């Protein structure tokens, strides 16, 4: 991986764009890094190793494609149990079978 300063990137932008097609390139800006990623479409979803590990930690029988539900691919939606729970809650809300938490219960669950 090639890590550049913003000054290096500015002075040789074209060269580093070309390099990004062959290897990983990142520009250090303050305490953060901006990675150059080459793709054929700006809409293409890019995933990292942490996302993949968390996805694979969900038992296979409960996994589903989170991108079918959430454009961001939020892992909450990768677990069928969560999706089913939300669907039940929405259905109950539409039929009026829900109740509000008292202020005391809200404080117990969510804190002050």
Residue, then its C-alpha position, 0 to 999 in steps of 0.5 A: x500500500x502506498x500512503x501519500x501526503x496531500x502535497x504529494x497527491x496534489x503534485x502528481x495526481x495523474x500518476x497516483x490515479x494510475x497507481x491506484x489501478x494497480x495497488x492500494x493508495x491512500x492519502x493521509x489527511x490529518x489523522x484520517x486516510x482517504x483511500x483511492x478506489x477504482x470502480x466502473x460505477x460510482x453506485x458499486x457497493x464496497x465492503x471491508x473485511x470487518x463488514x464481511x466478518x460480522x456478516x459471516x458471524x450471523x448463523x447461515x440459516x438467519x442470513x439474508x441480503x441486507x442490500x435488498x432492504x437497506x441501500x447502505x447494507x446495514x448489518x442489522x438487516x442481514x439477520x432475518x430475525x431482526x427483519x421479521x421482528x420489525x415486520x411484526x412490529x409494523x403489522x402490530x402498529x398498523x392494527x393498533x396492537x401496540x402500547x406505549x412505554x411509561x416514563x418509568x419504563x423508558x428510563x429503565x430501558x434507555x436511561x435518563 
